[in-house]
Amino acid sequence: MPPLADGRRPHGPPGGRARGISSAGTNPAAEVQPHVAQALLEACLAVTDAYPKPLTSAVVEAADYVITMGGGDACPIVPGRHYLDWPVADPDGAPIGVVRAILGDINARITDLLPALPDA
């Protein structure tokens, strides 16, 4: 999964704690695909630091919430983490319109999740 969620970091409620959002994949590409970068830029999301990262135990250990998007079976399990699985389409090779829709789906899911997170 390309780093579609990375453009949302940091984010938080007004007056609340900023949340770090990062993404990683079980089989990351060598670079962000141009059509994914274009969709992120169109949505005014930062892409300068975005790059495909491998999903490692260290990444999961650093997280409070782990959200899988179709690769949950390959995700390391770390006690004490909250796991969610979002059935999100893979943008690999998809036309730009599909990538925009996937980005919108992820954005809506993140927006819906944020108020439910503890503010600690």
Buried (B, 14 or more C-beta within 10 A) or exposed (E): BBBBBBBBBEBBEEEEEEBEBBBBBBEBBEEBBEBBBBBBEEBEBEBEEBBBBEBEEEBBEEBEEBBBBBBBEEBEEBEEBEBEBBEBBBBBEBEBEBBBBBBEBBBEBBEEBBEEBEEE
